[in-house]
Amino acid sequence: MKKIIITLLILITFIINISLPLPIAQESNNLPSSFSWRNINGVDYTTPMKDQSPAPTCEAYALCAALETIIQYETGELFQPDLSETHLYFYAGGTYEQGGVNVHDAADYLVEHGVPDEGCYPDPHRPFDYPYTSVEGWENRTVKITEWGWVPHDQESIKEALITYGPLTICIYVYDDMYDYNGGIYQRSTDEIVGGHLVALMGYNDTTQSWLVKNSWGSQWGDDGWFHMGYDPEMFIDGCYGGDTGIIYVDGVYGNYKPEVPKITIQQPMIFHSYIFNFEFPQIVRGIPGIQKAAPRIIGPIDITVTAENTEKIEFYVDDELKITDESAPFEWKATLPKGLHTIELIAYDADGDISKDIVDVFVIL
């Protein structure tokens, strides 16, 4: 009888042990040695690189980069959704003066209100606060989440969350040598911290001992805007914005992924470029007091050109004054502007009267 009881106890203990879920640390052997949202069975679900400069809007850029990738993965369509980081930043309470937006507030805003497409609130790349609102009806063009949360700092938890939830928003230290990174595995060579930054974590590789990170400093920085960050725990900011950790996941993404509205992007003039009688060059005459570094420099007449979809007409404004209305593709305007700083704003209309915008500040030298 005693042997039977002992046998039963052993059997029950065995059943309980195999029924309980394994802790993440014990499941780590099941994680792949590498993973990337740029290569899921040969498909790259990430969206094109963006440039937040010169505004401190990294929180919004990182969150939107994660959302855009999740949207493409969930739909199975590579249609390059473009969400409005500037809307998320300012509407969630961010300002240029305070130097950021609380990432908790931005994530909560995604739950309560969501973020619309870029055409509702395009980024003017200004190094100052300014009055601006999203287009009327933006509430019907949003992508939302049902929840968000923190991920522990240990490698296995980060890897599992990256695979389970999608790209993560991570808060990292910026060391002095990070600005000079141009490829390879980034291993900081200094202890000098010059600031903090939020970026989108897109993958990992155990062979190279590195994380794959999407930055928001444009494609001219790093490896076409990307960087491989070595497995260095000192890179992560613990308790970012007072939170549990500096790593955020989002879950339950839903909403109007593909709003039936016009799409418009100003192709010329482009930020961080200069134009001399319509010929394009890298940015010249930098460091002009009072003129944002992103604003294109212009000498002589310039063709304002765009790419547009689902568009019936485009209105061209300069400093809030309507200059022309073009009702046929390819939608362009040869502009001759007076010297000084100007704001060029384009408003696109579809057949139903829905609108989208794009905007660029320019500095005319001659």
Number of C-alpha atoms within 10 A of each C-alpha: 6 7 8 9 10 11 12 12 12 11 12 11 12 11 11 9 11 9 9 8 9 11 8 13 11 10 12 16 10 9 13 13 13 15 19 23 24 16 12 11 8 8 13 15 23 25 20 14 16 15 21 21 21 16 20 23 26 26 27 30 27 25 27 24 29 25 29 23 22 23 23 19 18 11 10 11 11 15 14 15 21 19 27 22 26 25 25 28 26 19 18 21 16 24 18 18 11 10 11 19 23 18 27 18 17 23 25 18 19 24 20 13 17 25 31 29 25 22 26 26 23 21 19 21 22 20 17 12 13 9 4 9 12 20 15 11 12 19 15 12 20 22 24 24 21 14 15 17 14 19 21 15 16 10 15 17 14 21 24 18 19 23 17 11 16 22 29 28 30 25 27 20 18 20 17 15 16 18 11 9 17 16 14 14 17 19 16 18 10 10 11 12 13 11 10 15 20 27 24 27 30 25 24 26 18 13 8 14 15 21 25 21 22 30 27 24 20 17 15 12 18 20 15 15 20 23 23 24 20 20 18 14 12 11 19 20 20 19 13 21 15 11 14 15 19 22 27 27 22 25 17 13 20 16 17 16 21 15 13 12 21 24 24 24 19 20 12 19 24 20 22 17 19 24 23 15 12 17 12 17 13 11 18 14 10 13 9 9 7 8 16 21 23 24 26 26 29 27 18 17 17 20 17 19 17 19 15 18 13 14 24 18 21 26 18 22 17 18 12 11 11 13 12 13 17 15 15 11 14 11 20 21 16 11 14 14 19 13 13 13 19 17 17 21 21 22 21 29 21 18 12 10 13 16 23 27 23 21 21 23 24 24 23 21 15 14
